[in-house]
Amino acid sequence: MALVDVELHNLSADGRLVPGEAAALPGAYRYLHPRVAKEAALTRLVRTLLRELKRQVVANVSASVSVDYDDTVADGLNVIAMASLPSVVLSGPTLRESRRYSTNVLHEDVVQGPSGAELVRRRPAYTVDLAFTLTVASARTAELFNLMAAVATFLNRNRWLSMPRDAEDASLGTVRWEMDADGEARTQLGSRDDVRAFTWGFLVHGFDVDEGLPLDVGKAVTEAQLETDSLSGGTS
């Protein structure tokens, strides 16, 4: 939010400023930049991962979308430049379609419409597994081994990744996804800049990237009633 001052000047018939005829009101208006798009659940999930890595592994944690650039490609590892050591860089995610966690059933939500509660039916969600890579670096071998143990502990103890279902409505509770290691740690102890590093992948399973397009909207049933008067032989 920001404040804007308003200044009013009187002009003559030919459009010139009239000396001494001006008024100003500091902070007359305030404005707030509109939110162009709602923050995606994927963005909040990555923020949650970064926060937990900082809390459980090391404070110097950052995110990188890609590790395509590598100063030393001959070693077979994708290692990116880091400003300070020790450090952890979270790369990804890569989206892999999840057939194990996906469902082919319609999803139903109860929302408030113009005439009350309505039932919105949606197409099946697009469910994926999120593949991340951790790149951990240190200037000392012993410290790198300590970080490797810390990452292994992180992956072993955090079998589920949880976060609020809605960042603005705590009453909706939390949602969680299964998380486990993907492959083994790959270590690089020798390099020309004397940096030791290892990479380790992990997966977050069953994440719905797209909740599905709405199919139809119907009146939500709040209380079931059985009409018997119109039935043959019915009693009231």
C-alpha positions in Angstrom: 0.0 0.0 0.0 1.2 3.5 -0.8 0.0 7.1 -0.2 -0.4 9.7 -2.9 -0.3 13.5 -2.3 -2.8 15.7 -4.2 -2.0 19.2 -5.3 -4.5 21.5 -7.0 -3.5 24.6 -9.0 -5.7 27.3 -10.4 -5.2 28.1 -14.1 -6.0 31.3 -16.0 -8.1 31.4 -19.1 -4.9 30.9 -21.3 -3.9 27.8 -19.3 -1.2 29.4 -17.2 -0.7 28.8 -13.4 -2.1 31.6 -11.2 0.6 32.5 -8.7 -0.3 31.8 -5.1 -3.5 29.9 -5.9 -2.6 26.3 -5.1 -3.6 23.9 -2.4 -2.0 20.6 -1.4 -3.3 17.6 0.7 -0.6 15.1 1.7 -1.6 11.5 1.7 -5.0 12.3 0.1 -5.3 8.9 -1.6 -4.0 5.5 -0.9 -3.7 2.6 -3.3 -2.9 -1.1 -3.2 -1.3 -2.9 -6.1 -3.9 -5.5 -7.3 -3.0 -9.2 -7.2 -2.7 -10.2 -10.9 -3.0 -13.9 -10.2 -3.6 -16.0 -7.1 -0.5 -17.7 -5.8 -0.5 -21.2 -7.0 -0.4 -24.2 -4.7 2.8 -25.3 -6.4 4.5 -22.0 -5.4 3.4 -22.4 -1.8 4.7 -26.0 -1.8 8.1 -24.9 -2.9 8.1 -22.2 -0.2 7.3 -24.8 2.3 10.1 -27.0 1.2 12.6 -24.2 1.4 11.4 -23.2 4.8 11.8 -26.8 6.1 15.2 -27.2 4.6 16.4 -24.0 6.3 15.0 -25.2 9.6 16.2 -28.8 9.5 19.4 -28.8 7.4 21.2 -25.5 7.0 20.2 -21.8 6.9 21.8 -21.0 3.5 19.1 -22.5 1.2 18.0 -21.1 -2.1 15.9 -22.2 -5.1 17.1 -22.6 -8.7 14.8 -23.5 -11.6 17.5 -25.2 -13.7 21.1 -26.6 -13.4 21.7 -26.7 -17.2 24.7 -24.4 -16.8 27.7 -26.2 -15.4 31.3 -25.0 -15.3 32.6 -28.6 -15.2 30.5 -30.9 -17.4 33.1 -33.7 -17.6 32.2 -35.0 -14.0 28.7 -35.9 -15.0 27.2 -33.8 -12.2 25.0 -30.7 -12.6 26.4 -28.3 -10.1 25.6 -24.6 -10.1 27.6 -21.7 -8.7 26.9 -20.7 -5.1 27.7 -17.4 -3.4 28.6 -18.8 0.0 29.3 -22.1 1.6 28.0 -24.3 3.0 24.8 -24.1 1.0 21.8 -26.1 -0.3 20.1 -25.4 -3.6 16.7 -26.8 -4.4 16.2 -27.3 -8.2 13.0 -28.2 -10.0 10.4 -29.4 -10.0 10.1 -31.7 -13.0 6.5 -32.8 -13.4 5.9 -36.5 -14.0 2.3 -37.7 -14.6 1.3 -39.9 -11.7 -0.9 -42.8 -12.6 -0.7 -44.3 -9.1 -2.2 -41.3 -7.4 -4.5 -40.0 -10.1 -8.2 -40.7 -10.2 -10.7 -40.8 -13.0 -13.7 -39.8 -10.9 -15.5 -36.4 -11.0 -14.7 -34.0 -8.1 -17.6 -32.2 -6.4 -17.3 -28.9 -4.5 -20.0 -27.1 -2.5 -19.8 -23.3 -3.2 -22.0 -20.4 -2.4 -24.0 -19.2 -5.4 -26.6 -16.4 -6.0 -29.4 -18.6 -4.7 -27.6 -20.5 -1.9 -25.3 -23.5 -1.8 -24.5 -25.0 -5.2 -22.7 -28.2 -6.2 -19.9 -27.8 -8.8 -18.8 -30.9 -10.6 -15.3 -30.9 -12.1 -13.4 -33.1 -14.4 -10.7 -35.4 -12.9 -7.7 -33.5 -11.7 -4.3 -33.6 -13.5 -2.1 -35.3 -10.9 1.7 -35.4 -11.1 4.7 -36.4 -9.1 7.1 -33.5 -8.4 10.8 -34.4 -8.9 13.2 -32.1 -7.1 17.0 -32.2 -6.8 19.1 -31.0 -3.9 22.6 -29.7 -4.6 24.7 -29.4 -1.4 28.2 -27.9 -1.4 30.9 -27.2 1.2 34.5 -26.2 1.2 35.4 -29.0 3.7 35.0 -32.7 3.2 34.0 -33.4 6.8 31.3 -30.7 6.7 30.0 -32.1 3.5 29.6 -35.5 5.1 27.7 -33.9 8.0 25.4 -32.2 5.5 24.8 -35.5 3.7 23.8 -37.1 7.0 21.5 -34.1 7.7 19.8 -34.5 4.2 19.4 -38.2 4.7 17.8 -37.5 8.1 15.5 -34.9 6.5 14.3 -37.3 3.8 13.9 -40.2 6.3 11.9 -38.2 8.9 9.8 -36.2 6.5 7.7 -38.9 4.8 4.9 -36.3 4.4 5.0 -32.7 3.3 2.1 -30.7 4.8 0.9 -27.1 4.4 -2.4 -25.2 4.8 -5.0 -26.0 2.2 -5.8 -22.3 1.8 -3.2 -19.6 2.8 -6.0 -17.2 3.6 -8.5 -19.5 5.4 -7.0 -21.6 8.2 -10.4 -23.2 8.9 -10.0 -25.4 5.8 -7.2 -27.3 7.6 -4.1 -28.8 6.0 -3.2 -31.0 3.0 -0.3 -33.3 2.8 1.7 -35.3 0.1 3.9 -38.3 0.4 7.6 -37.6 0.0 10.6 -39.9 -0.5 14.1 -40.1 -1.9 14.6 -40.6 -5.6 17.8 -42.6 -6.3 21.1 -42.2 -4.4 23.4 -39.4 -3.5 26.1 -38.6 -6.0 29.3 -37.1 -4.6 32.0 -34.9 -6.1 34.9 -34.4 -3.7 37.4 -32.9 -6.0 37.1 -29.8 -8.2 39.3 -27.1 -9.5 37.7 -24.5 -7.2 38.1 -26.8 -4.1 34.4 -27.2 -3.6 32.9 -30.5 -2.4 29.4 -31.2 -3.4 26.7 -33.9 -3.7 23.3 -34.1 -5.4 20.3 -36.0 -4.2 16.8 -36.2 -5.7 13.4 -36.7 -4.0 9.8 -36.9 -5.1 6.6 -35.4 -3.8 3.8 -37.7 -4.9 0.2 -37.1 -6.0 0.2 -33.3 -6.4 -2.9 -31.9 -8.3 -1.5 -29.3 -10.7 -5.0 -28.7 -12.3 -8.1 -29.3 -10.3 -10.2 -29.9 -13.4 -12.6 -27.8 -15.5 -16.1 -27.3 -14.1 -18.7 -29.5 -15.9 -21.9 -28.3 -14.4 -23.5 -26.5 -11.5 -26.5 -27.9 -9.6 -28.4 -27.1 -6.5 -26.8 -28.6 -3.4 -29.0 -30.9 -1.3 -28.9 -29.7 2.3 -31.5 -32.2 3.7 -32.9 -35.3 2.2 -36.7 -35.7 2.3 -38.9 -38.6 1.2 -42.2 -37.7 -0.5 -44.8 -40.4 0.1 -48.1 -38.7 -0.6 -47.8 -39.2 -4.4 -47.0 -42.9 -4.1 -49.6 -45.5 -4.5 -50.5 -46.9 -1.1 -48.3 -44.4 0.7 -49.1 -43.1 4.2 -48.4 -39.6 5.6 
